[in-house]
Amino acid sequence: MIKEQEYKKRRERLLKKLSNDSLGVIFSAEPATRSHDTHHPYRQDSNFYYLCGFKEDSAALLFLKSKGKTKTLLFVHKKDKTIELWTGERLGVKEAKKIFLVDEVCAIDDLEKKLKGYIKGKKNIYFESSSKKSSVKKVSKLTKDIKIKHDIVPLVQKMRLIKSAAEIEMIKESINITAKAHHRAITMDKRGKYEYQLQAEIEHEFKVNAAYSDAYTSIVACGNNANTLHYIKNDKPLADGELILIDAGCEHNYYASDITRTIPVNGSYSKAQKELYDLVLNTQLRIISMIKPLVKRSHLQETAEKLLTKGMVELGILKGDYKKLIKENKHKKYYPHGIGHWMGIDVHDPAPYKDAKEREIALQKGMVLTIEPGLYIDKNDKSVPKKYRGIGIRIEDDILVTKDGCENLSHHIVKTVDEIESLSFKF
């Protein structure tokens, strides 16, 4: 778990980024309506959680900086027996004071009054300027006389780019649960089953291992369905002789995992499936081997495109010189997405990819990113040899950048053809 002292240090780092004579505020997430008067399970705003670890709604963090002195206030919902009867116990002001290492804990009902007092003499306001939260709109009106306005969100997102030792351990815990889910999917007897039944097995494994939820809607795409990148219907039968692309990861204690494996329904890869699979796998292994500090993601992307395009030429999927094909973007028909993304509290962690001068940010120790090359060949693409049509393959792992290279945090999830076939239920 993240200790309170680490949250305090994060807030102190943020305060250092604020200009003098400034006020900053960031709010908790608002409950999301599912339909009419029912709600989705509550999930805290990621930036708010990163700064304090508080999981309840109706909360705010207030940052004050003036003449070199700083102060942080946490506003929480007061105890209310009537509300708690329906939605569960709240921590309340008194208990929050015992836990959170802030200068002051107040009731959220007092926020407006406190703000009016603290606004005086402030030249800068930092808030979630692009947010649609109702609380943000109120703050915007209250602070309309402050001339200089800043978006606080990019400051927090930049901080999230480098993961602490505690965060890395949390991510590893999430990945370990996800590993069990993928191995369960591989070993399961899939005869007569549907995609949603396999999805249920995966997400069952998340829940029984105490994962808060899936980190994103699981993709269980059999056959040509895998050629829809964000396929989430998961309602088709698992057909003998087809591959299943499974992109699924859990969220455990607010930290995500993001893993993709592509496995055979009947436990064995055909020759054509194996040829495509090994091309994607060898590309992924090569890209992972390149990861170290100062390397740029664009270089990883370019290398992946080069390797996949050369391989597709060798297999007869594309025809011509691979350099010319890449220049003309012909390869993007079969590999249309990026090599990976940042990962952390969010599965697509919104940390920046470029600095303030629009220069690409190179990899640094402590960054966590996914590496996920893929190939997607539609069943109706008659320009491709028939044996490859209808096959979609992606292989994805979660990688930590270390001092001298990298660590594949999900290395224990099987992914070679031999490993998967050895573990699979065959029929």
Salt bridges, closest charged atoms under 4 A:
GLU6 OE2 - ARG10 NH2 2.72
ASP45 OD2 - LYS133 NZ 3.27
GLU56 OE1 - ARG90 NH1 3.58
ASP57 OD1 - ARG90 NH2 2.87
GLU84 OE1 - LYS79 NZ 3.28
GLU89 OE2 - LYS79 NZ 3.59
GLU95 OE2 - LYS98 NZ 3.06
GLU104 OE1 - LYS71 NZ 2.95
GLU104 OE2 - LYS114 NZ 2.98
ASP109 OD2 - LYS78 NZ 3.31
GLU112 OE2 - LYS116 NZ 3.55
GLU128 OE2 - LYS133 NZ 2.71
GLU167 OE2 - ARG10 NH2 3.66
GLU169 OE2 - LYS172 NZ 3.65
GLU173 OE1 - HIS252 NE2 3.64
ASP189 OD2 - ARG191 NH2 2.83
GLU201 OE1 - ARG184 NE 2.68
GLU205 OE1 - ARG184 NH1 2.70
ASP235 OD1 - LYS236 NZ 2.95
ASP247 OD2 - ARG394 NH2 2.93
GLU251 OE1 - ARG43 NH2 2.99
ASP258 OD2 - HIS341 NE2 3.01
GLU275 OE2 - LYS271 NZ 2.66
GLU275 OE1 - LYS387 NZ 3.90
GLU305 OE1 - HIS331 NE2 3.21
GLU305 OE2 - LYS332 NZ 3.40
ASP346 OD2 - ARG160 NH2 2.71
ASP349 OD1 - ARG160 NH2 2.65
ASP349 OD2 - LYS163 NZ 3.19
ASP355 OD2 - ARG359 NE 2.82
GLU358 OE1 - LYS354 NZ 3.97
GLU372 OE2 - HIS341 NE2 3.24
GLU372 OE1 - ARG394 NE 3.88
ASP381 OD2 - LYS333 NZ 3.25
GLU396 OE2 - HIS341 NE2 3.83
ASP397 OD1 - ARG261 NH2 2.81
ASP397 OD2 - LYS415 NZ 2.78
GLU407 OE2 - LYS172 NZ 3.75
